[in-house]
Amino acid sequence: MRGAWRAAAVVLAFAAWRLPAAAATVSPVHEASYHAAMDAGMRSFYARDFARARDAFAAAHGERPSDALADAFYVAASVRAGRRAAILAGDLEERAALAPADAAAQALAGFADLIPSRSGLDLASRARLAFQRSVALDPRSPAPHVGLGILAFDHRRAAEAKRELLEALRIDPLDVLAREYVAQLDLRYLREPVRAVAVLIDVTNALPGYADAYYHLGEAAFAAGRGVLAVEFLERCLALDPHAVGEGGRYGRALLAHALEDEGRVEDAQRVRREGGADE
């Protein structure tokens, strides 16, 4: 089925847009271990087993220390497992201070600082410093560039966000979180949903258990006027995140109902709303 989605998306993305070519070389053993850990972590995360998810994402970070998505999921799972965001951020900042030459530790501390920033306690300045320290220590690590891109995105500085995210993708063209945010920039600021689909489709091939990627693909396909494709992506998102843990699980049902209505499937749209009380 994913092959069919990719084929449809390639047709949709008729004007091919190339991300920066580049290249990070990762050991096949580490790569397999990373994907196994991320798959296990996502299954546990969406099943609300946050402690197990946290441990799996910690293992993924160990296999690929410069991976922004593993860092972000580790922080989110830790908070969902009961760790207060500010305490977690402080602990990871202390760990980074004890390892001042460890670029990955600095980046992880930065991602921990992003969580309080988004929930009311503003640690954005501290996050920026952590990411900048990480870049200075290891310019070939994509994670801190992704973090700086997210900070700029959150503050509606689209040009700065795009610059940092494309630098992350120059280092690692398959960086999942960078692709996710580049696609959101394409969709929300540039109004180019076809490009957003082209950026995102490889994310679902790399990490087929990542529900939010299917949600953003559904958004982009819907905006591009491809309702049938949008329905397929959104249904997959909700199947992966039935407990509405992530962004896609929380907002995908309402968008799915709209897409079904646009396709003339009014009864199906009503059923979707009844099943989840879709928040319009």
PyMOL commands that set and color helices and strands:
alter all, ss='L'
color gray80, all
select helices_A, chain A and resi 2-12+28-46+50-63+68-80+85-98+103-118+124-137+142-154+158-171+176-188+193-206+211-223+227-240+247-262+266-276
alter helices_A, ss='H'
color red, helices_A
deselect
rebuild
show_as cartoon
